[in-house]
Amino acid sequence: MYGKIGPLFTGLVAASALLVPAGTPSPTPSLTTGPAPAASPTTESARAPAPASGTASRLEWKACAGENLPEGIRCATVTVPVDWRKPRGRKLTLDLARLPATDPANRIGGVLQIPGGPGAEGVEDLKDSAPGLTELRRRFDLVGYNPRNTGLGERLPAVCWKMGPQLLEPRDREEYRAQVARVEAAARECRDADSSGLFDNLDSLSVARDMEAVREALGERRLSFMANSYGGVPAAAYARLFPGRVRAMYLDGAADQVNGWAKLHLDHVSVNERMFGRFVAWCAADSACALHEEDAGAVWRALVEKLDRSPIPISSPELGEGKLTGWHLRLLGFQANPGPDNAWWSAFAASVDRLRKGDASGFADAVNGNSRIWAVPAARAMTCPDDRGYAGYARFRDASRRMREASPHLGAAPLDMLGCSGWPRPVANPSRPLPVRGLPPFLGAGSWTDHAMTASLAGTVPGSVTVRYDGPGHVLYMPGDNGPASRCVIGHATRYLVDLTLPAPGTVCRPGE
């Protein structure tokens, strides 16, 4: 657990592998030159133009590569501009997969899955989720696609993946400015080396325009959507750009960029503080905890305060030397998800016990990796254009104060927003409200750790409802580290997507249901 590096979505949810160029799965989107599909005007002035609407499907569905594939799955590609402001310029080819409806006589349309990450492969998500979505597939074609931010290890220059210096908490304005200048210089170096133009066009607004091209290529007048994790950001961008094309929108553990990253972090650290309280109670009651018969909260606070005064060196085989500070520990040390049979909390407690004895190995990889990935230009290019940085040192200090007020044990100015403060390009996808008219009510679902942010996003659309899953996990319609997909959640999602029927406000699903 603690040997892994958290997702680009900043360790807000369950840990996942770091997005790195090595071992990038195939197939990946490819870049070519030449004219892209014709595009029609859009009312969105920030990034134009958008794809035309109403074209018949011209996709050539073929057999998919791979083994143990879901029965009936077929694959195709769709071509989009690298830069939607230059629709006849360089092109990008995106991979799609489709599971056709099993009851074609009563087929309603298509459901497009929007993967998280950013950088996750929607085609793989479709394969993984298919066994639990058989009832939904009766009435819909299920479609997955690999967004433009997948496979970047093969499509951006090596300098864009150069691991930067470890980000540290700035102690004053000068340190803040110096750190921001370093990450900005690294991003400019990557941009100068990128001849494809892709580096400048990895924002979620561009991803949303690609989704509209997918809808058009499928020949659907409107689509229904299933968005998970960071996929909530392009889902919201699509809803803002093309509200009339949204038949239904299901959000599962989805990030709320609409109300701003600062609010998302405040909401989430408040949840994590409550989860930390659960951890302390579990530790006091279960002898499996290495801190049993002690006040685990007091042990943690003492460690954080000690590291704030005197950081200690850490080392990772692939990442080199770094520092472990109290700031890093608050941000990256605690795993709010207890894991199967509290295994992750048990590992966390053991790591804390070793740390107070001078052994930081339980936190070294996670802290060293996460505090460096936010200085890597390619990683930041997928999310910083989505309005993720601080506007200056005063905002950073204010965020630090508010986070500590919300969470005495875990509150700190978020690392991701510090890394994005050195972004050298204009914000492509600013946080702003969704349209009040033209959108259907959304359905959300979230676990202990991600219900708050999902409900915040869904709640921006009047009449929406978010189901609370009373247990750990992330992306509940897919199997994960905490076990199989939730049948209860899938049932509510299926009824909503098929009949547009929402569950009652306050609906709760529990593990095993």
Secondary structure, 3 states (H helix, E strand, C coil): CCCCCCCCCCCCCCCCCCCCCCCCCCCCCEEECCCCCCEECCCCCCCCCEECCCCCCCCCCEECCCCCCCCCCEEEEEEEECCCCCCCCCEEEEEEEEECCCCHHHCCEEEEEECCCCCCCHHHHHHHHHHHHHHHHHHEEEEEECCCCCCHHHCCCHHHHCCCCCCCCCCCHHHHHHHHHHHHHHHHHHHHHCCCCCHHHCCHHHHHHHHHHHHHHHCCCCEEEEEEHHHHHHHHHHHHHCHHHEEEEEEECCCCCCCCHHHHHHHHHHHHHHHHHHHHHHHHHCCCCCCCCCCHHHHHHHHHHHHHHCCEEEEECCCEEEEECHHHHHHHCCCCCCCHHHHHHHHHHHHHHHHCCCCCHHHHHHHHHHHHHCCCHHHHHCCHHHCCCCCCHHHHHHHHHHHHHHCCCCCCCCHHHHHHCCCCCCCCCCCCCCCCCCCCCCEEEECCCCHHHHHHHHCCCCCCEEEEECCCCCCCCCCECCECCCHHHHHHHHHHHHHCCCCCCCCEECCCC
